[in-house]
Amino acid sequence: MLQLSQVGVEGRLAPFSGQIAAGLQVHLIGPNGAGKSTLLARLSGILPGLGEIRLAGRLLEDFPGNELARHRAYLCQQQPPVALMPVFQYLALHQPIGVDENELENTIFYLAQCLKLSDKLTRMLTQLSGGEWQRVRLAAVLLQVWPTVNPHSQLLLLDEPTNSLDVAQKVALDRLLSEFCQSGRSALVCAHDLNHTLQQADRVWLLHAGRLVAEGETLEVMDPGLLSKVYDVDFHLQALGEQRWLMTKTA
């Protein structure tokens, strides 16, 4: 679905090749400054760089902007709510063109309900707390590519989407991402919570110092020895029932 051929950004991300198949949730992990945000911006098409990126076999630069927005959505890491508008108007800016009004209304209601925003739709963006604003941003980017209103959507790029979210809101986002990927679409998620990645990701890309150092199945990449070298922290894997958890070793 997404193919990368020697993709990089000069001075920030060394070129590498890879691919993401349809229906997968892929997590992008690594220490601060590893190049995760740079890679997401490059894959979104807003940051120029080296190599070729193909979405469904088509070069990314061959997509006109409005068409690219129908195929992929991108949530950057930080974006202040500078616009003086209510939440429902901000969401309307992200709705796909030509959508049935009833289907659009149902989808907005569903996303708002899942992310606990139903009572925030008339509130001004500048009146939102940090967590509320993050949930509004998530609802907007999901609306852009949600299957019920956008049959052309394929890819969701999320840079640290759980920022400012509490535990219940993280669980709600997990459910929405699982539903999105189960529809045959894919998500590439920049994450810092390694145990969350261990439980939720289908595959993992591990970056360090601007290079992709490992890529593969989750348990393969989330190897304590490999992670210890990259993060300079001693990890060990703890089994609890059918689940595994990464723990740090203390002296």
N, C-alpha and C positions, 0 to 999 in steps of 0.2 A: 504493500500500500504506500509506504514512504521509503524511498531509496536514497541513500547518501553515497556520493562518490567523491572521495578526497575533499570533504567539506571542512572548512576551517575559516579562521579570521586571523589575518596576519598580526603577529605579536601578541595574540590573546588565546588562540585555540589552534593547536597543531592539526593538520589535515588528517581525516580518517574516513573510512567507509563503513557503512552499516545499513540496516533496514529494520523497519517495524511492520509486522504483519497486521492485518485487519483483526479487530476484536481483542486486542491486547492492551493492558495497562502497564506501561513501562515507566519505571522510576529512574530518575537521574540523580545520583548521589555523589558526594565528594565534599571535602573541606571547603571553607570559605575561600573564594578566589580560584577555585578549580576550573572555572569556565562554564559553569552550568547555565547561568543567565545569558551569557554570550551565545551559547549553542542554541538555546530556545529562541532568542531574538533572530539568529541566523536562519533557523528553520521556519520562523514565522514569515520571513520575506522582508522584514523591515531593516535588517542589518546586512549590508553587502559583504561579500567575502569570497573565499576560494571554493572551487569545486562545483559539483552539480547536485541539485536537490530535485527529485522527481516525486510528485504526488499523483498516485494512480497512473504512473508512466509518463506524466507530462511535466516538463520543466517548470519549476516554480515561477521563474521570471516570465514565462509565457502566459501566465494568468493575469488578466486585467484585475485591478484592485477590487472591484465590486464582485467579480467572479471568485476570486481567491477567498473573499470573506464568506462566501457560501460554502466553501469546502473546508476551511479551517478557522478556528477561533484561538485567540492568544490572550492570556492574562499575564501582564507584566507584574514584576514583583511589587512595585510601589506606584501608586497613582493617587494624588490628593484629590478630594472632592471639591474642585474649584467652581464647578457650574452651579448656578443658582436655579435649581429646578427640583421638582418632587421626584421621588423614587420611580413612580409609574412612568414618568416622562423619560427618565434615563433608560429604563428598560425598553421603552418604545424605540429608542435610537438603535437598539441591537436586534430588533425583530427582522426576520428575513422578509424580503419583498414578495408580494403576491400571496400571502398566507391567508387561508380562510379565517375570518374574524372569530368564529366560534372556537376553532381549534387553537388559535392564538390565545384567546382568553382562557381556555382550559389549561393550556401549557403554562401560562404565567401564574395562574392560580396554583397549579401543581408545584412548580418550582418555589413559589413564595411560601406555600404551606410547608414543604420539605425543609426549607431553610429558615423557617420561623420569621417570615417577613410580611405576613398577611396584614398585620396591623401597622406596617411601616410604609405602605405604598403611597400615602399622601404626604409623608413627612419630607421636608426639604433635605437634600443631600448634606448640606452644611450642619444640620442638626443631628446627624447620626454619630454614634460612638464608633470607635475603630473597628470593633467586631461587626457592628451592623453594616458599616460601609463595605467591609470585606465580603460579607454575605450578599450585599447588593451587587457588587462586582461579579461575584460568582454566578448569581442568578442571571445577570446580563450576558456573560460569556457562554453560559449553558444554553440560554434561549437562542443565541445566534446559530447554534448547531444542533439543537435538540431534534431527535428523529421525527417527532410528530409534526413539526412545523418546517423542517428542512431535510427533505429526502436526499439532497446532494452532499450533506456534510460527511466528513471522513475523519477529521483529526482535531484534537483538542490539546493545546499546549498551555500548561499551567506552571507558573513560576511561584513556588512556595504558597500554594493556595490555602494552607491551613493557618497562615499568619492571623493572629488575633481571634481565632476560633476556640471555643471551649470544647470540652469532650463530646457533648451531645451534638454540637454542630459539626465536628469532625466525622462522627458516625453518619450523620445525615449526608455529608458530602461523599463519604465512601459509598453509600448506597446509590447515590446519583451517578457516580463514576462507574460503578459496576453495571448499572442499568444501561448507561451510554455505551460501554464496551460490549455488552451482551447483544446489542443491536447490530454488531458487526463493525463498529467504529473503533478508533484507537485513541488513547490518551498518553501523552508524555508529560510526566509530572516531576518537577524539581522538588526534592524532599530532603529534610534534615533529620527526621525521626527514623532512625534505622530500624527499629522494631516495627514501626508502622509499615515501612517498606517490606520487611520480612513477611508480614502477614498479608499485605494487599497486592504487591506487585506480581505480575506474571513474568516479567523479565526486568533486569537491572543493567544500567550503564553506569560505570564508576569512573569518574574523572579525577585527575590530580595534576595540579600545576599546568593546566591547559592541555592535558593529554587524556585520551581515553585509554585507561589502563586495564579495564576488564569489561566484558559484555557477555550476557548469557542468562540462563535460567536463574531464578532468584537465589536458591540455595547454593548454587555454584559460585555466584559472585559474592554473596554475603558470607564468605568464609572468614572466620575470625583471624586467621593468620594474614590474609590479604588485607583486611580492613585495618588491622593493627599497624601494618606498614604504612598505609596511606594516611591514617588519622593520627599516627604516633601515640596511640592509646592501646593498652592491652585488653583485648576482647576475648571472651569465651562464650560458647553456645550452651544455653541451659534448656533442657527439655522439660516441658510441663504438660503432661497428657499428650495430646497429638500436636501441640504447638511448640515451637522453638523460640527462644528469646535470647537476644544478645545482651550480655552483661559485661561491665567493665571490671577489671581486676584492680583491687586496691593493694597497696604495699603492706 
